[in-house]
């Protein structure tokens, strides 16, 4: 049977692991929050800015094309009709592409709506966890109150034979060690996921900025074409 000194050693090791995990968990939570913030920044940069600019470029490209067609002059009736048909076809192609992109955007935001729903579900799980902690605290407060009121009386556990008490302690310690091992594995796996996600976020950020430069270069080209068409129309 273990003596009091051995028990204290076991308790110290278990308690140290718990406090160490607490620090690691707080660090992981901080990294996850930071990672999520970066993901949201990337989303805003990719969609609210890049997507808006690319669609704006697309609109300008087709405006230039329509403007260019107005510079074509023909006295031939057949060619004039053909030109009108080409204008109509260009308009249809423009609308077709717009509809396709709107469909894609709707599907993307459908996924975001689903993610929001999942986050609401996580909030409910956190609320449930908080309720359980509050119930536990309320129960433990009552136990402390009873101990204060009956401080001179032995509790039911204190009245158990030493052998039975030590068996309960050993069983509890072994169970705690297994639970701590499971938590340590969860911490390791979560840390690996965070590192992988962080690398992906950083890579996406670079890609988004590179694409931004490409979009802005296209915008410059569109403006050059627009100027050329305008001046050709004046001739």
Secondary structure, DSSP 8 states (H G I E B T S, - for coil): ---HHHHHHHHHHHHHHHHHHHHHHHHHHHHHHHHHHHHHHHHIIIIIIIIHHHHHHHHHHHHHHHHHHHT-----HHHHHHHHHHHHHHHHHHHHHHHHHHHHHHHHHHHHHHHHHHHHHHHHHHHHHHHHHHHHHHHHHHHHHHHHHTTTS--TTTTS-HHHHHHHHHHHHHHHHHHHHHHHHHHHHHHHHHHHHHHHHHHHHHHHHHHHHHHHHHHHHHHHHHHHHHHHHH-
